[in-house]
């Protein structure tokens, strides 16, 4: 009997899962309510920024296949399907085109962040992963971080990007959105680069979960992975954040390690990466999402997630970073230790990591410590 290769076996596992025609939502149109003293930016699947007003009528989004580029795309929504709403926004913001509206919304977001920074020394940016409604996870993270930074004035930016949301947690439905969420991530990173050209200098802390690490890394440097992203050239010409001190903390990162971070010095202005002070990686070799519900071997297949679970990939990444920038502090935090009450820790959700007090405490201490 012929043995299946790991790649073929993964394909079999995916195809064996029941798939239906509509298995996900582009969740970003379901925006949480504004939160006092926190800036939020909402970004659609193609990097367009939502206006803060509730001007979206879900029923007017085109009822087409999710493969259609107009699906859940704000440009199509305002210019083709609801031009009356766009005319109201034109009048409100004093703009003539959709691109001018986008520039204005990004500028307004930057001004909101800078207003916070007038009274704060740190800017914390939260970036969620795929298959996640992020409001509650952000609340969980913020509560834990506020406790760690008690008494410190901090500015916040919550990033909501279209990482999609499966209609059920069945493996087939989740796998169905995985590729499409990966395709949305670089658009979000490109928009954030535009934003950070307008943000004042500060100590910048970027905290990501799951596929949010893909957004966070592409925000900071140009990776070699430009597949299916038509704006690769424009993205690579946008400067990375120039804040004087940048810390990237990735929790359960659903990305590769060595292949991504070998590009950390690929910034528009040579030497910008010297501002990157720390990289903290919270990983767990039993996490069901980063292991793709299987073994560590599968984490490297179908958009690698090996940095979030594979100790060998953690070590390889460290070696690459030391060769590029010996001054960068690279700190892996192992969340693998078994939970006596609930068995081996496999849950991927943010709250599962936050609730592991000793490990998450070390994660925060390493991220925000001296």
C-alpha positions in Angstrom: 0.0 0.0 0.0 1.5 3.4 -1.0 2.0 5.9 1.8 0.6 9.4 1.5 3.0 12.2 1.6 2.3 14.9 4.3 1.2 17.4 1.6 -1.2 14.9 0.0 -2.5 13.8 3.3 -3.3 17.4 4.3 -5.2 17.8 1.0 -7.1 14.7 1.8 -8.0 16.0 5.2 -9.2 19.3 3.8 -11.3 17.6 1.0 -12.8 15.2 3.5 -14.3 18.0 5.4 -17.9 18.9 4.5 -18.0 22.2 2.6 -21.0 24.3 1.7 -21.3 27.2 -0.7 -21.4 30.0 1.9 -19.1 29.2 4.9 -17.9 32.6 6.0 -18.7 36.2 6.6 -16.5 39.2 5.9 -17.1 40.3 9.4 -15.6 43.8 9.4 -19.0 45.3 8.5 -20.2 44.4 12.0 -18.4 47.1 13.8 -18.3 47.3 17.6 -19.4 50.5 19.3 -16.8 53.3 19.8 -14.7 53.0 22.9 -13.7 56.0 24.9 -10.1 57.0 24.7 -9.2 54.3 22.2 -8.7 54.8 18.5 -10.1 52.1 16.2 -9.5 51.6 12.5 -11.6 49.3 10.4 -10.1 48.0 7.1 -11.9 46.0 4.4 -10.5 43.0 2.5 -8.8 45.3 0.0 -7.3 47.8 2.5 -10.1 50.4 2.3 -10.9 52.2 5.6 -14.4 52.4 6.9 -15.8 55.8 7.9 -16.7 56.0 11.6 -20.3 56.8 10.8 -22.7 53.8 10.6 -23.3 54.3 6.9 -23.2 50.7 5.9 -26.3 48.9 4.9 -25.4 45.2 4.7 -28.3 44.4 2.4 -26.8 46.7 -0.3 -23.5 44.8 -0.4 -23.5 42.7 -3.6 -25.0 39.3 -3.1 -22.3 37.6 -5.2 -19.8 34.9 -4.8 -17.1 35.7 -2.2 -14.6 35.2 -5.0 -16.0 38.3 -6.7 -13.6 41.2 -6.0 -16.6 43.4 -5.4 -17.8 41.3 -2.4 -17.4 43.2 0.9 -15.3 45.9 -0.9 -16.1 49.4 0.2 -15.1 51.0 -3.1 -17.7 48.9 -4.9 -20.2 49.4 -2.2 -20.1 53.2 -2.3 -19.5 53.8 -5.9 -21.7 51.1 -7.5 -24.2 49.8 -5.0 -24.9 52.8 -2.7 -23.8 56.0 -4.4 -26.3 58.0 -2.3 -24.4 57.1 0.9 -21.1 58.1 -0.8 -22.6 61.5 -1.8 -23.4 62.1 1.8 -19.8 61.3 2.8 -18.4 63.5 0.1 -20.4 66.4 1.4 -19.6 65.6 5.0 -15.8 65.3 4.5 -15.4 67.8 1.6 -13.9 65.3 -0.8 -14.4 64.7 -4.5 -13.3 61.1 -4.9 -13.1 57.8 -3.1 -9.3 58.0 -2.8 -9.6 61.4 -1.3 -12.1 60.0 1.2 -9.6 57.3 2.1 -6.8 59.8 2.6 -9.0 61.9 4.9 -10.1 58.9 7.0 -6.5 57.8 7.5 -5.5 61.3 8.4 -8.3 61.6 10.9 -7.3 58.3 12.5 -3.7 59.5 12.8 -4.9 62.7 14.4 -6.9 60.7 16.9 -3.8 58.6 17.8 -1.6 61.7 18.1 -4.2 63.3 20.4 -3.8 60.3 22.7 0.0 60.6 22.4 0.0 64.2 23.7 -0.5 62.6 27.2 1.1 59.2 26.7 4.6 57.8 26.2 3.6 54.4 24.7 1.4 53.5 21.8 0.0 49.9 21.9 -1.4 48.6 18.6 -3.5 45.4 18.8 -4.0 43.3 15.6 -6.3 40.3 15.7 -6.1 37.1 13.7 -8.4 35.3 11.2 -11.8 33.8 12.0 -12.3 36.2 14.9 -14.7 38.8 16.1 -12.1 40.9 17.9 -14.0 43.2 20.3 -14.1 40.8 23.3 -10.5 39.5 22.7 -9.3 43.0 22.6 -11.0 43.8 25.9 -9.3 40.7 27.4 -5.9 41.8 26.2 -6.3 45.5 27.2 -7.4 44.5 30.7 -4.3 42.4 31.2 -2.0 45.0 29.7 -3.5 47.8 31.8 -2.9 45.7 35.0 0.7 45.2 33.9 1.2 48.9 33.1 -0.7 50.3 36.1 -0.3 54.0 36.5 1.3 54.5 33.0 -0.2 56.7 30.4 -0.8 54.6 27.3 -2.3 55.3 23.9 -4.2 52.6 22.1 -5.0 51.7 18.5 -7.3 48.7 17.8 -6.9 47.4 14.3 -9.9 45.6 12.7 -9.1 44.0 9.4 -11.0 41.5 7.3 -9.7 38.2 8.6 -13.2 36.7 7.8 -15.3 34.6 10.2 -16.4 31.0 9.5 -20.1 30.4 9.9 -19.3 27.4 12.1 -16.2 26.1 13.8 -16.2 22.9 11.6 -12.7 22.3 10.2 -13.9 22.4 6.6 -15.4 25.8 7.1 -12.4 27.2 8.9 -10.0 25.8 6.2 -12.2 27.4 3.6 -11.5 30.9 4.9 -7.8 30.4 5.7 -6.5 31.2 2.3 -8.7 34.2 1.8 -7.7 35.6 5.1 -4.1 35.3 4.1 -4.9 37.3 1.0 -6.5 40.1 3.0 -3.6 40.6 5.4 -1.1 42.5 3.1 -3.8 45.0 2.2 -4.3 45.8 5.9 -0.5 46.1 6.4 -0.3 48.5 3.4 -3.0 50.7 4.9 -1.3 50.7 8.3 1.9 51.9 6.7 0.1 54.9 5.3 -1.3 55.6 8.7 2.0 55.4 10.5 3.7 58.0 8.2 1.4 60.4 10.0 1.8 59.2 13.6 4.1 61.0 16.0 7.2 59.5 17.4 6.7 57.3 20.4 7.6 53.9 21.9 5.6 51.6 19.7 4.3 48.2 20.8 2.6 46.0 18.3 0.8 43.0 19.9 -0.7 40.5 17.5 -2.6 37.2 17.7 -2.6 34.4 15.2 -2.7 35.7 11.6 -2.4 39.2 12.9 1.3 38.5 12.9 1.2 38.5 9.1 -0.2 42.0 9.2 2.3 43.1 11.8 5.4 41.8 10.1 4.3 43.2 6.7 3.7 46.6 8.4 7.4 46.6 9.6 9.3 45.2 6.6 9.0 43.8 3.1 8.7 40.1 3.0 9.4 38.0 -0.1 5.9 36.7 -0.1 4.0 38.8 -2.7 1.8 36.2 -4.2 -1.7 37.3 -5.1 -1.0 40.9 -3.9 -1.3 43.2 -6.9 0.2 46.2 -5.0 3.5 44.7 -4.1 5.5 47.4 -5.7 3.6 50.3 -4.1 3.6 48.5 -0.7 7.4 48.0 -0.9 7.8 51.7 -1.5 5.8 52.8 1.5 8.1 53.4 4.6 7.8 51.3 7.6 7.0 52.9 11.0 9.8 55.3 11.9 9.1 55.4 15.6 12.3 55.4 17.6 11.6 52.2 19.5 9.5 49.4 18.1 8.6 46.1 19.9 6.7 43.3 18.1 5.0 40.8 20.3 3.3 37.9 18.5 1.0 35.5 20.3 0.4 32.2 18.7 1.6 33.6 15.4 0.1 31.8 12.3 3.1 32.6 10.1 6.4 31.1 9.2 9.5 32.1 11.2 12.8 31.9 9.3 11.3 32.6 5.9 9.6 35.7 7.2 12.2 37.2 9.5 15.1 36.7 7.2 13.6 39.9 5.5 13.5 42.0 8.6 16.1 44.3 7.2 14.2 44.9 4.0 12.8 48.4 4.7 12.4 51.3 2.3 15.0 53.4 4.2 18.1 51.3 4.9 18.6 50.8 8.6 15.0 51.5 9.7 15.0 48.0 11.2 17.5 49.2 13.7 14.6 50.8 15.5 13.1 47.4 16.1 14.2 46.6 19.7 12.4 43.4 20.6 10.6 40.4 19.1 8.6 38.3 21.5 7.0 35.1 20.3 4.4 33.3 22.4 4.2 29.7 21.0 2.6 26.4 21.9 3.4 23.1 20.2 -0.1 21.7 20.9 -2.1 24.7 19.6 -4.8 23.2 17.4 -4.8 26.1 14.9 -1.0 26.6 14.3 -0.5 22.8 14.2 -3.5 22.6 11.8 -5.2 20.1 14.2 -2.4 17.6 13.4 1.3 17.3 14.0 4.1 19.9 13.9 5.0 18.7 10.4 1.7 20.0 9.0 2.3 23.5 10.4 4.7 24.1 7.4 2.1 23.3 4.8 -0.6 25.5 3.1 0.6 28.9 4.4 3.1 28.0 7.1 2.1 28.6 10.7 5.2 27.0 12.2 6.4 30.0 14.2 3.4 29.5 16.5 4.1 25.9 17.4 7.4 24.4 16.2 10.4 24.7 18.6 12.8 24.0 15.8 11.3 26.9 13.8 11.7 29.1 16.9 15.4 28.2 17.0 16.0 28.7 13.3 14.3 32.1 13.5 16.6 33.1 16.3 19.7 32.2 14.3 18.6 34.2 11.4 17.8 37.3 13.5 21.2 37.1 15.3 23.0 37.1 11.9 21.0 40.2 10.7 20.9 42.3 13.9 22.7 41.0 17.0 21.2 43.9 19.0 17.6 42.8 18.5 16.2 41.1 21.6 14.5 37.9 20.5 12.5 36.3 23.3 10.4 33.1 22.7 7.9 32.4 25.5 6.7 28.8 25.7 3.0 28.3 26.5 3.2 24.5 26.0 3.2 23.4 29.7 0.2 21.2 30.4 -2.9 22.5 32.3 -3.7 20.1 35.1 -7.4 21.0 35.2 -8.0 20.9 31.4 -5.4 18.7 30.0 -2.9 19.7 27.3 -3.3 23.3 26.3 -4.6 23.3 22.7 -7.0 26.2 22.4 -6.0 29.0 20.0 -8.2 31.8 21.3 -6.6 34.8 22.9 -8.4 34.3 26.2 -6.8 30.8 26.5 -3.4 32.3 26.3 -4.2 35.3 28.6 -5.6 32.9 31.2 -2.3 31.0 31.5 -1.1 33.4 34.1 2.5 32.4 34.6 3.3 32.2 30.9 1.3 35.2 29.9 2.8 37.2 32.7 6.2 36.4 31.3 5.0 37.4 27.9 3.9 40.8 29.1 6.9 41.4 31.3 9.2 40.7 28.4 7.2 42.9 26.0 6.8 45.9 28.3 9.8 45.5 30.7 13.0 47.5 30.6 
